[in-house]
Amino acid sequence: MTDQPDQGTRWRLLRDVVVFQVKLAMEAVLDLTLIPVSLVAAALDLVLGNWRRPRWFHAVLRFGERCERWIDLWGVAKPGADVRQSEVDAVMRNIETLIRRPGTGPDKLRELRTWAATKIAPSSDRDPPPPNPRNDL
């Protein structure tokens, strides 16, 4: 009797559970952070007279939407599927590779740093700033 097929599914399940827990934690941190930030942004829009076209509050909404898409909490990678995985899944896969094959560490670390730099650095072509209503006067 061999347990190889069964063991593969156990490891797959364990990996999926760990990835899901990491994603849940990221969602929780995001939600806890966005609660006060969205309230402050809405207050800023009210105080600055942007209540007709809320600039800061809508910026927080767009940021939250990008983060939700990036985390993709409910996305589960199907084995052998050619579906594009979320970015968090890609990062988790790189971390898993680092753990399984420590010799690939420098290359994977460089890849993770490049990925983080492109995600953290704002890009001017992604979200143009909303128009300022005070400039219309």
N, C-alpha and C positions, 0 to 999 in steps of 0.2 A: 504494500500500500504506500502510495506517495501522496504527500500533502501539498505538492507544489501548486496546483491550480487553486486550491483552497487558500493557501498562504498568500498568493498574489492578490486575491480579492480582499483578504484581511488587511494587507498593507495598503491597498487602494482605499479601503474604507477608513483606515486610521489616518491616512494622508488627507482624505476629503474632510474628515472631522476636524483635523488641526487647521486646515485652510479655512473652513467655515468659522471656526472659533476666532481666528485672527481677523477675518472679515467682520464678524460681529463686534469685536472689540474696536475695530477702526470705525465702524458705523456709530457705535456708542460715543466714542470720542468726538466724532464729527457732530453728532446731534447735541451733545453737551456743550460743544464750543459754539455752534450756530445759534443756540437759544439766546445767549446774551448779545452776541454780535448782531443778530438780526434786529433785536430790540433797540440797540444803540443806533444802528443804521436807519431804522424807521424814525427814531427820535431826531436824528440829524436831518433827515429829509423834511420833517415837520418844522423844525426850528429854522432851517435855511430856506424855507418856502418852496421846497421841491415836492409838495404833496400832490400836485397834479401829475407830474412825471417823476416818480421817486427814483432818484439816481442810485443812492447808496443801498437802499433796500433791495432793489432789483439786481445790483451787483452781487449782493450776498446770495440771492436766489440762484443766479447763474453759477456762482462758485459751488454752491451746494449741489446743483445738478451735475456739474462736471465731476465732483467727487463721487457722487452716487454712481455715475456711469463708470468711473475708474475702478471703484471697489467691486461693483457687480455682485452684490451679496448673494443673490439667488442663482447665479450662474454656476453650473456644475460642468466641469469638463468631461465630456464623454470619451472613453478610451477609444483611440483610433479615429475619432471624428476630426474632420478638417475645419471645424468651426473656430473662428477667431476667439481666443480666450481673453479674459479681462487682463488688465495690466497687473493687477494684484496677483492673479494666477501665474503670470509670467515671472514676477519677482519671486513668488513662492517656489516655482520650479527651479529658478537659479539658486535659491538658498538650499533647496533639497539636493541639487547637484553638488554644491559646496560641501554639504555634510557627507554625501556618499563618496565623493572623490576629492579629497582635500588637495590633491596635486593641481587641480584646475583653479585653485583659489585666486591667484593673481589675475588671470584672465576674466573670471566671473566678477571679481571685485571691481575691475576696471569697467566692465560692462554695466554693473549696477550703478557705479558712480556716474557714468555717462547718462544712463536712463534717468537718474535722480536729477541731474543737472538740467536735462531737457524738460522735466516735469515741473521743477521748482521755478526755473527762470521764466518770467512772463514773456509771452510772444505777442508782438504787436498785431499780427495778422489774425489771431484767434478771436478776440473780443474787442471790437472797437469801442471806445468810451462813448457812453450815451451823451446826446447833446445837452449842453448846459442851458436851461431856460433863461438864465439871466443874460446870456449873450444875445438872445433874440430881441431884447428891448431896444 
